Amino acid sequence: QVQLVESGGGDVQPGGSLRLSCAASGSLFSARALSWYRQAPGKEREHVASWFAVDNTDYAEPVKGRFTISRDIAKNTVYLQMDSLKPEDTAVYYCNARWDRYNEIWGQGTQVTVSA
């Protein structure tokens, strides 16, 4: 079974940037959706961004214009470029790959902390 491993998290000051990576152990070519979610302390996991096989993207309102999702088919990797980071972006970020309503996998998460 394909596994996902996130990396790129860390500590950053407000206004800074980070690039998260999600590397798959197998092919993501046939996945219908590749997404990033996040979970802040005491809050539920929330959607951040998705890339769809129909070649469009979707972003949560709080990150529109600041975050960009992309994928590299050859490397089986999904990225999340995060710019103009705010303290409220602090969370554990999770990668998700979905093939259909019954088949999806999650990564283990990577911590992002935005503070002065």
N, C-alpha and C positions, 0 to 999 in steps of 0.2 A: 504494500500500500504506500502511496505517496505520502511523504512527510514534509512539513513546512518548518523552516527555521528562520526566525526573525533576527535581525541585527541592526546596529546603527543607533540604538537609543543612547541616552546619556543626559548629562546636565547641560543646560544652555541658558543664557540670559535672555530676558524679554527682548524681542526684536531679532533674535538670532535665527539660525536655520539648522535643520538636521535632515538627513536623508536616510530613511529606513529602507532596509532590504528584506525581502522574504524569498529565500531560496528553497526550491522544491527538489526533493530527491528523485522525482520522476517528471515526466512530461506534463505540462499544463496546457498543451496545445488545444485539447478538446474541452477544457473547462469553459463553462458558459459565463461564469462571473468570477472575478478576482477582486477581493475587497480588503479594506482595512477597517477595523473597529477599535474602539478604545474603552477603557473602564477606569474611571477615577475612583479614589477611595470613597466608599460609602455610596457609590452610585451604580446604576445598572450599566451594562455594556451598551454602547451606542455605535451606530454606523457612522463612519467618517467619509469613506470614498469607495467607489466601485468602478471597475472596468468591465464592460460587457462584450461578449463575443460578437455582437452586432456592431461593434466598434463605436460605442459611445461610452461616456463616463457620467458619473453622478456623484455629487458632493453634498454633505450636510451643510446647512446654512452657515453654521459658525466657522467653517473652514473655507468656504468659497472664496476664490481669489487669492488664497494664501497657500493652499495645499494642492499638489498635483500628483495624480496616480499614473503610473506607466508600467509597462512590462517589456521584458526582453525575452522573446520566444526562444532564442538560441541558448540562453543561459537559464531558462526556466525560472526566472526571477521576476518578482513584482517589487516596484519601488513606491515609496511615498516621500516626495519632496515637500518638506514643511518649511515655509518661510514666514517671517514676521510673527514668530511664536509669541504666545501670550501665556501668563501663568495658568489660565484656565485650560490650556492644552495639556497640562500635566496629567498623565495617565499611563497605564500599561496599554500598549498598542499591540493588537493581534491581527494576524493575517488570516484570511479565509479564502478557500477555493471551493467552488461549487460546480458540480457537473449536472445535477438535477435535484429535484426536491428531496431525494433520498440519499444522495451522495455528496457530502461536503466534509472538508477537513479544516482543522484549526492549527495554527502554530502555538508555541508556548508563551509568546508575548515578549515584549521588550519595553523597559521602563523609559519614559521620557519625563524629565523634570525641568520645568521652566521657572527660574527664580533669579532674583537679583542677588 
